[in-house]
Amino acid sequence: MSVRNRVVLIGRLVRDPETRTIASGQQVTNFTIAVDRTFGRSSDQGKTADFIPIDTWNNLAVTCSKYLTKGREVAIEGRLRIDSQKQPDGTYRTFVSVVADDMQMLGSRSDSYGGGDYQSRDSYRAQETRSSAPDPLDMDSDLGESDMDVPF
């Protein structure tokens, strides 16, 4: 059996995506999606949302910055990334995000805050290889060794 790190989420953008170019020349677009979650025995008992940060790189980053806006419903497929940072008081703070390699716009534009009247189910897949997005937990990368304590 093969163990894989795969995440599939459907949610709505909480705010417009933010795009920047890093020192290596790669483009990264970050946004957050709200994913509904129900609790209790029936969906009438309670609803809440989880807010999941999404990172996209290079071609997918450009596509997301061009077409996505606040309120747009999207399906995201990618991998879970967990980073840990040492704080000044010596404790570690953990950050969780999804590095997306596939994005599909769902619903119609009128479903989002932007308006419009046509149906869209366009899918965009990252063309870059896995190594194009730096992985801070990759011990062989040029980022050096991790200071993260593993709890097991």
C-alpha positions in Angstrom: 0.0 0.0 0.0 1.3 3.4 -0.9 0.9 6.3 1.5 0.1 9.6 -0.1 -0.4 13.2 1.0 -3.4 14.3 -1.0 -6.1 16.8 0.0 -9.3 17.7 -1.9 -11.4 20.7 -0.7 -14.4 22.6 -2.0 -15.0 26.1 -0.6 -15.4 29.8 -1.3 -12.6 32.4 -1.3 -12.6 34.5 1.8 -10.9 37.4 0.1 -9.2 38.2 -3.2 -5.9 36.2 -3.9 -2.6 37.9 -3.3 0.3 37.3 -5.7 4.0 38.0 -5.3 7.2 37.0 -7.0 9.9 35.5 -4.7 13.7 36.0 -5.1 14.1 33.0 -7.4 11.6 34.5 -9.9 8.8 32.1 -9.1 5.3 33.5 -8.7 3.2 32.4 -5.7 -0.5 33.2 -5.1 -2.0 32.8 -1.7 -5.7 32.8 -0.7 -7.9 31.3 1.9 -11.1 29.3 1.3 -13.9 28.7 3.8 -15.0 25.0 3.9 -18.3 24.3 5.5 -18.4 21.8 8.4 -21.5 20.4 10.2 -21.5 18.9 13.6 -24.1 16.9 15.5 -26.2 14.1 14.2 -28.0 16.1 11.6 -26.9 19.1 9.6 -29.6 21.2 11.3 -27.8 21.0 14.7 -24.8 23.1 13.8 -22.7 24.5 11.1 -19.4 26.2 11.1 -16.6 26.8 8.6 -12.9 25.9 8.5 -10.6 28.5 6.9 -7.9 26.8 4.9 -4.9 28.7 3.5 -4.0 27.7 -0.1 -0.7 28.3 -1.9 -0.3 28.1 -5.6 2.9 28.3 -7.7 4.0 29.5 -11.1 1.4 29.0 -13.9 -1.4 28.0 -11.5 -0.5 31.1 -9.4 -1.0 33.3 -12.4 -4.3 31.6 -13.3 -5.6 32.0 -9.8 -4.7 35.6 -9.5 -6.3 36.3 -12.9 -9.6 34.5 -12.5 -10.4 34.1 -8.8 -12.2 36.7 -6.6 -13.7 36.9 -3.2 -16.8 34.6 -2.9 -15.9 32.4 -5.8 -16.5 28.6 -5.2 -13.5 26.4 -6.1 -12.4 22.8 -5.8 -8.7 22.5 -4.8 -6.5 19.4 -5.0 -3.0 19.4 -3.6 -0.9 18.3 -0.7 -1.0 19.3 3.0 2.0 21.2 4.2 2.8 21.6 7.9 5.5 24.1 8.9 6.9 24.9 12.3 8.6 28.0 13.5 10.5 28.6 16.7 9.1 31.6 18.6 11.2 34.0 20.7 10.0 32.3 23.9 11.4 29.0 22.7 8.1 27.4 21.8 7.1 26.2 18.4 4.2 27.5 16.4 2.7 25.2 13.7 1.3 26.5 10.4 -0.9 24.3 8.1 -1.6 25.1 4.5 -2.5 23.3 1.2 0.0 23.5 -1.7 -2.4 23.2 -4.7 -1.6 21.6 -7.9 -5.1 21.6 -9.4 -7.9 24.2 -9.2 -11.4 24.0 -10.6 -13.8 27.0 -10.6 -17.3 25.8 -9.6 -20.7 27.3 -10.0 -21.4 30.4 -12.1 -19.9 33.8 -11.9 -23.2 35.1 -10.5 -22.7 32.8 -7.5 -19.6 34.8 -6.5 -19.6 38.4 -5.6 -18.3 39.4 -9.0 -21.5 38.9 -11.0 -21.8 37.5 -14.5 -24.2 35.1 -16.2 -22.4 32.1 -17.6 -21.6 28.7 -16.2 -17.9 27.8 -15.6 -16.3 24.5 -14.7 -12.8 25.3 -15.9 -10.0 23.2 -14.4 -6.5 24.4 -14.1 -3.6 22.0 -13.3 -0.2 23.0 -12.3 2.3 22.3 -15.2 5.4 22.5 -13.0 7.0 19.6 -11.3 6.8 19.0 -7.6 10.3 20.3 -7.1 9.4 23.8 -8.4 7.6 24.7 -5.2 10.1 24.8 -2.3 9.2 22.4 0.4 10.5 23.6 3.8 10.3 20.1 5.2 12.4 18.5 2.5 15.7 17.7 4.2 17.5 17.5 0.9 16.6 21.0 -0.2 18.9 24.0 -0.1 16.9 25.4 2.8 19.0 23.4 5.3 18.1 21.1 8.0 14.8 21.5 10.0 14.9 22.4 13.7 11.4 21.0 14.1 10.9 18.5 16.9 9.0 15.4 15.8 6.5 14.4 18.6 6.9 10.6 17.9 
